[in-house]
């Protein structure tokens, strides 16, 4: 992770009230976790929620397909003398 991404993440957490920043002149800043009661509610984006639902549906379909194909469809490498 880049330093810039970490800075953006800290700024976002601070804006949500999850951390508190103490600026120390001439030294590194100190970040502290706040009490959960101080956290702001995260706004949910309806488009993002729709994408999450699509992903959940896709994962469910994949799990169903996996259940259709039992393990005997795949070779037993131990019986072939192949070591993993």
N, C-alpha and C positions, 0 to 999 in steps of 0.2 A: 504494500500500500504506500502511496506517495504521501509526503508530508502535507501537501495541499489537500488531498482527500481527507486526511485526518483532521485538518483545520476546519474544513467544511462540516464534517461530522460533529465536531465539538460545538461549532456555532449553531448547528441544528438542534443538538441536545440542549444547549443553553436556551435557545428560543422556546423550546417546549417546557422549560422549567425543570428539566430532569437533572441538570448539573448547575452548579454555581461557580462562576469564575472569579478568582481573586487575583488582581494584577499586582505584581510585586516589582517595583521600579528597579531596573538593573538586574533582575533575576527572572527565572522562568515563572510563568503563571501557574497558579494552583487551581485545580478543578476538584470540586467535591460533589458527591451525590446528594440530591435533596430528598426530603421525605416524599413518599408517593402522593400524599395529599396535595402537594404543591405542583404536581405535574399537570400540564394543560391537556385537554382532550385532543386527540389526533383527529383531524378532519379526514373523512373517508371520501375518496374520489369515486364517483359512480362508475366511470370508465374503468378504473383500476379494479373495482370490485367485479365488474363484468368479465374482465380478463382472468381474474382469480377463479371465477366459476368455470370458465372454459378450460383452464388448466386442470381443475379438479375433475371435470367430466372426462377429459382425455386420460388422466391417470386411472380413473375408474375403468375405462374401456381397456386400457393396457393390462390392468390386473385381471379383468375378466378373461382376456385372451390367454394370459399366463396360466390361468386355472384350467383352460380347455386343453392345454398340452401337458400331459403328465411327464414326469422325469424320464420315462423309458424312451422318449423321442430323442434323447441326447445320448451319445456314446458313453459307456462306462470305461473311462480311461484306465482304471485299475485292472480290468479284465484284459485289456490290450497290452498290458505291461508298460504303460507310459506313466512316468512319474511327473507330478505337477511341480 
